[in-house]
Amino acid sequence: MSRAINVTATQAEVQARAAASGVSISAIETIPAGGTRVVFTHIADAELMRRMFADEMIAGTIVRTPWVQNG
């Protein structure tokens, strides 16, 4: 199981729910088409958040912002 989930919620909403649940976030980014991709520190935390965001999960493949390294 993955530590990452993609949801229709905003970054602020994801961060607020994670903080309220005592869940730590490893990485978070806005999905260009709308929503948020979030990676949690622990698999158990990701499972908890999957249940919390069950109605807001994005199914299938998403397009992420390309990472660009300067130099």
C-alpha atoms as an extended CHARMM CRD file, in Angstrom:
* protein
*
        71  EXT
         1         1  MET       CA              0.0000000000        0.0000000000        0.0000000000  PROA      1               0.0000000000
         2         2  SER       CA              1.2140000000        3.4990000000       -0.7930000000  PROA      2               0.0000000000
         3         3  ARG       CA              1.7640000000        6.4090000000        1.5590000000  PROA      3               0.0000000000
         4         4  ALA       CA              0.4390000000        8.7860000000       -1.1410000000  PROA      4               0.0000000000
         5         5  ILE       CA             -3.1440000000        9.8060000000       -1.8890000000  PROA      5               0.0000000000
         6         6  ASN       CA             -4.7280000000       12.1940000000       -4.3760000000  PROA      6               0.0000000000
         7         7  VAL       CA             -7.8090000000       14.0950000000       -3.2240000000  PROA      7               0.0000000000
         8         8  THR       CA            -10.0630000000       16.8760000000       -4.4740000000  PROA      8               0.0000000000
         9         9  ALA       CA             -9.4980000000       18.8770000000       -1.2590000000  PROA      9               0.0000000000
        10        10  THR       CA             -7.1500000000       21.8700000000       -1.1060000000  PROA      10              0.0000000000
        11        11  GLN       CA             -3.7300000000       21.7420000000        0.5260000000  PROA      11              0.0000000000
        12        12  ALA       CA             -5.0690000000       23.7830000000        3.4520000000  PROA      12              0.0000000000
        13        13  GLU       CA             -7.9480000000       21.3340000000        3.9860000000  PROA      13              0.0000000000
        14        14  VAL       CA             -5.6020000000       18.3380000000        3.8530000000  PROA      14              0.0000000000
        15        15  GLN       CA             -3.1550000000       19.9500000000        6.2720000000  PROA      15              0.0000000000
        16        16  ALA       CA             -5.9460000000       20.8880000000        8.6970000000  PROA      16              0.0000000000
        17        17  ARG       CA             -7.4330000000       17.3900000000        8.7300000000  PROA      17              0.0000000000
        18        18  ALA       CA             -4.0190000000       15.7950000000        9.1060000000  PROA      18              0.0000000000
        19        19  ALA       CA             -3.1320000000       18.0850000000       12.0110000000  PROA      19              0.0000000000
        20        20  ALA       CA             -6.4780000000       17.4210000000       13.7070000000  PROA      20              0.0000000000
        21        21  SER       CA             -5.8380000000       13.6720000000       13.4070000000  PROA      21              0.0000000000
        22        22  GLY       CA             -2.2140000000       13.8530000000       14.5480000000  PROA      22              0.0000000000
        23        23  VAL       CA             -0.9980000000       12.6400000000       11.1540000000  PROA      23              0.0000000000
        24        24  SER       CA              2.3190000000       13.8610000000        9.7440000000  PROA      24              0.0000000000
        25        25  ILE       CA              2.7990000000       14.8040000000        6.1000000000  PROA      25              0.0000000000
        26        26  SER       CA              6.0100000000       13.9760000000        4.2610000000  PROA      26              0.0000000000
        27        27  ALA       CA              5.2470000000       15.8940000000        1.0270000000  PROA      27              0.0000000000
        28        28  ILE       CA              2.3160000000       17.8230000000       -0.3960000000  PROA      28              0.0000000000
        29        29  GLU       CA              1.6350000000       19.4460000000       -3.7660000000  PROA      29              0.0000000000
        30        30  THR       CA             -1.2390000000       20.9730000000       -5.6870000000  PROA      30              0.0000000000
        31        31  ILE       CA             -2.4520000000       18.9760000000       -8.6750000000  PROA      31              0.0000000000
        32        32  PRO       CA             -2.6190000000       21.2960000000      -11.7380000000  PROA      32              0.0000000000
        33        33  ALA       CA             -6.1170000000       20.0610000000      -12.7190000000  PROA      33              0.0000000000
        34        34  GLY       CA             -7.3570000000       20.6290000000       -9.1570000000  PROA      34              0.0000000000
        35        35  GLY       CA             -6.8950000000       18.8630000000       -5.8680000000  PROA      35              0.0000000000
        36        36  THR       CA             -3.9160000000       17.7990000000       -3.8070000000  PROA      36              0.0000000000
        37        37  ARG       CA             -1.3760000000       14.9840000000       -3.8200000000  PROA      37              0.0000000000
        38        38  VAL       CA             -0.1270000000       14.2020000000       -0.3370000000  PROA      38              0.0000000000
        39        39  VAL       CA              2.4160000000       11.7020000000        0.9340000000  PROA      39              0.0000000000
        40        40  PHE       CA              2.1700000000       10.7610000000        4.5840000000  PROA      40              0.0000000000
        41        41  THR       CA              5.0650000000        9.7470000000        6.7910000000  PROA      41              0.0000000000
        42        42  HSD       CA              3.5760000000        6.3770000000        7.7360000000  PROA      42              0.0000000000
        43        43  ILE       CA              1.4190000000        3.8630000000        5.8550000000  PROA      43              0.0000000000
        44        44  ALA       CA             -0.9740000000        3.6320000000        8.8150000000  PROA      44              0.0000000000
        45        45  ASP       CA             -1.4920000000        7.4080000000        8.6030000000  PROA      45              0.0000000000
        46        46  ALA       CA             -2.2170000000        7.1400000000        4.8720000000  PROA      46              0.0000000000
        47        47  GLU       CA             -4.7970000000        4.4250000000        5.5390000000  PROA      47              0.0000000000
        48        48  LEU       CA             -6.5070000000        6.6010000000        8.1570000000  PROA      48              0.0000000000
        49        49  MET       CA             -6.6090000000        9.5510000000        5.7900000000  PROA      49              0.0000000000
        50        50  ARG       CA             -7.9210000000        7.3630000000        2.9380000000  PROA      50              0.0000000000
        51        51  ARG       CA            -10.9140000000        6.5930000000        5.1420000000  PROA      51              0.0000000000
        52        52  MET       CA            -11.3190000000       10.2530000000        6.1000000000  PROA      52              0.0000000000
        53        53  PHE       CA            -11.1420000000       11.4140000000        2.4550000000  PROA      53              0.0000000000
        54        54  ALA       CA            -13.1070000000        8.4550000000        1.0280000000  PROA      54              0.0000000000
        55        55  ASP       CA            -15.5920000000       10.7040000000       -0.7920000000  PROA      55              0.0000000000
        56        56  GLU       CA            -12.8490000000       13.0150000000       -2.0900000000  PROA      56              0.0000000000
        57        57  MET       CA            -10.3540000000       10.5240000000       -3.5100000000  PROA      57              0.0000000000
        58        58  ILE       CA             -9.2240000000       11.0160000000       -7.1190000000  PROA      58              0.0000000000
        59        59  ALA       CA             -9.2410000000        7.7300000000       -9.0180000000  PROA      59              0.0000000000
        60        60  GLY       CA             -6.8240000000        6.9250000000      -11.8040000000  PROA      60              0.0000000000
        61        61  THR       CA             -3.7080000000        8.6640000000      -13.0100000000  PROA      61              0.0000000000
        62        62  ILE       CA             -3.1190000000       12.3480000000      -12.3860000000  PROA      62              0.0000000000
        63        63  VAL       CA             -0.8130000000       14.8010000000      -14.1440000000  PROA      63              0.0000000000
        64        64  ARG       CA              1.6780000000       16.3410000000      -11.7490000000  PROA      64              0.0000000000
        65        65  THR       CA              3.7350000000       19.4900000000      -12.0880000000  PROA      65              0.0000000000
        66        66  PRO       CA              7.1340000000       18.5820000000      -13.5560000000  PROA      66              0.0000000000
        67        67  TRP       CA             10.0710000000       18.9740000000      -11.2010000000  PROA      67              0.0000000000
        68        68  VAL       CA             12.6690000000       21.3170000000      -12.6420000000  PROA      68              0.0000000000
        69        69  GLN       CA             16.2220000000       21.5340000000      -11.3810000000  PROA      69              0.0000000000
        70        70  ASN       CA             17.9830000000       24.8110000000      -12.0840000000  PROA      70              0.0000000000
        71        71  GLY       CA             21.5400000000       24.5260000000      -13.2590000000  PROA      71              0.0000000000
